[in-house]
Amino acid sequence: MELYREGRYAEAEEAARACLAIREKALGPDHPVVAISVNNVAGLLRSQGDYPGARQLYERGLAINEKALGPDHPDVATSLNNLALLLQQQGEYPGARPLYERSLAIRERALGLEHRFTTSA
């Protein structure tokens, strides 16, 4: 993350992709820890303006989390939120809204109405 904070996005992306490859090899492509790395790479692509690449990876991370953790896990909510943010940044508000709503509903059920991830969602 230091590379990212310094604005060295290409280097940060290279490091994140290397981490992703290591995790995929060690844990398999459908492990929730792999989803974390997938989402990290997606975030780097988003910040560099590669929206199609980011979307593909955010969708992959969401699919991994839904399959591995179930549709109502807080990590699924995070994946939904990431994808919704990307769509919002592209002006795709009708597509972003149901993702935000589903994310919030998951967080409310899983974490409660007073949890910091629910009240700030």
Contacts in CASP RR format, 6 or more apart in sequence:
PFRMAT RR
TARGET T0000
AUTHOR 0000-0000-0000
METHOD contacts of the structure
MODEL  1
MELYREGRYAEAEEAARACLAIREKALGPDHPVVAISVNNVAGLLRSQGD
YPGARQLYERGLAINEKALGPDHPDVATSLNNLALLLQQQGEYPGARPLY
ERSLAIRERALGLEHRFTTSA
1 12 0 8 1.000
3 9 0 8 1.000
3 11 0 8 1.000
3 12 0 8 1.000
3 15 0 8 1.000
4 12 0 8 1.000
4 44 0 8 1.000
4 47 0 8 1.000
9 44 0 8 1.000
9 47 0 8 1.000
9 48 0 8 1.000
10 48 0 8 1.000
12 44 0 8 1.000
13 41 0 8 1.000
13 44 0 8 1.000
13 45 0 8 1.000
13 48 0 8 1.000
16 37 0 8 1.000
16 40 0 8 1.000
16 41 0 8 1.000
16 44 0 8 1.000
17 41 0 8 1.000
19 37 0 8 1.000
19 40 0 8 1.000
20 34 0 8 1.000
20 37 0 8 1.000
20 38 0 8 1.000
20 40 0 8 1.000
20 41 0 8 1.000
23 31 0 8 1.000
23 33 0 8 1.000
23 34 0 8 1.000
23 37 0 8 1.000
24 34 0 8 1.000
24 37 0 8 1.000
27 33 0 8 1.000
27 34 0 8 1.000
28 34 0 8 1.000
29 64 0 8 1.000
30 64 0 8 1.000
30 67 0 8 1.000
30 68 0 8 1.000
31 64 0 8 1.000
31 68 0 8 1.000
32 64 0 8 1.000
32 65 0 8 1.000
32 68 0 8 1.000
32 69 0 8 1.000
32 75 0 8 1.000
34 64 0 8 1.000
35 60 0 8 1.000
35 61 0 8 1.000
35 62 0 8 1.000
35 64 0 8 1.000
35 65 0 8 1.000
35 68 0 8 1.000
35 75 0 8 1.000
35 79 0 8 1.000
38 57 0 8 1.000
38 58 0 8 1.000
38 60 0 8 1.000
38 61 0 8 1.000
38 64 0 8 1.000
39 57 0 8 1.000
39 58 0 8 1.000
39 61 0 8 1.000
39 78 0 8 1.000
39 79 0 8 1.000
39 82 0 8 1.000
41 57 0 8 1.000
42 53 0 8 1.000
42 54 0 8 1.000
42 55 0 8 1.000
42 56 0 8 1.000
42 57 0 8 1.000
42 58 0 8 1.000
42 61 0 8 1.000
42 82 0 8 1.000
42 86 0 8 1.000
43 54 0 8 1.000
43 57 0 8 1.000
43 58 0 8 1.000
43 82 0 8 1.000
45 51 0 8 1.000
45 53 0 8 1.000
45 54 0 8 1.000
45 57 0 8 1.000
46 54 0 8 1.000
46 85 0 8 1.000
46 86 0 8 1.000
46 89 0 8 1.000
51 86 0 8 1.000
51 89 0 8 1.000
51 90 0 8 1.000
54 86 0 8 1.000
55 83 0 8 1.000
55 86 0 8 1.000
55 87 0 8 1.000
58 79 0 8 1.000
58 82 0 8 1.000
58 83 0 8 1.000
58 86 0 8 1.000
59 83 0 8 1.000
61 79 0 8 1.000
62 76 0 8 1.000
62 79 0 8 1.000
62 80 0 8 1.000
62 83 0 8 1.000
65 73 0 8 1.000
65 75 0 8 1.000
65 76 0 8 1.000
65 78 0 8 1.000
65 79 0 8 1.000
66 76 0 8 1.000
66 79 0 8 1.000
69 75 0 8 1.000
69 76 0 8 1.000
70 76 0 8 1.000
71 106 0 8 1.000
72 106 0 8 1.000
72 109 0 8 1.000
72 110 0 8 1.000
73 106 0 8 1.000
73 110 0 8 1.000
74 106 0 8 1.000
74 107 0 8 1.000
74 110 0 8 1.000
74 111 0 8 1.000
74 117 0 8 1.000
76 106 0 8 1.000
77 102 0 8 1.000
77 103 0 8 1.000
77 104 0 8 1.000
77 106 0 8 1.000
77 107 0 8 1.000
77 110 0 8 1.000
77 117 0 8 1.000
77 121 0 8 1.000
78 103 0 8 1.000
80 99 0 8 1.000
80 100 0 8 1.000
80 102 0 8 1.000
80 103 0 8 1.000
80 106 0 8 1.000
81 99 0 8 1.000
81 100 0 8 1.000
81 103 0 8 1.000
81 121 0 8 1.000
83 99 0 8 1.000
84 95 0 8 1.000
84 96 0 8 1.000
84 97 0 8 1.000
84 99 0 8 1.000
84 100 0 8 1.000
84 103 0 8 1.000
85 96 0 8 1.000
87 93 0 8 1.000
87 95 0 8 1.000
87 96 0 8 1.000
87 99 0 8 1.000
88 96 0 8 1.000
100 121 0 8 1.000
103 121 0 8 1.000
104 118 0 8 1.000
104 121 0 8 1.000
107 115 0 8 1.000
107 117 0 8 1.000
107 118 0 8 1.000
107 121 0 8 1.000
108 118 0 8 1.000
111 117 0 8 1.000
111 118 0 8 1.000
112 118 0 8 1.000
113 119 0 8 1.000
END
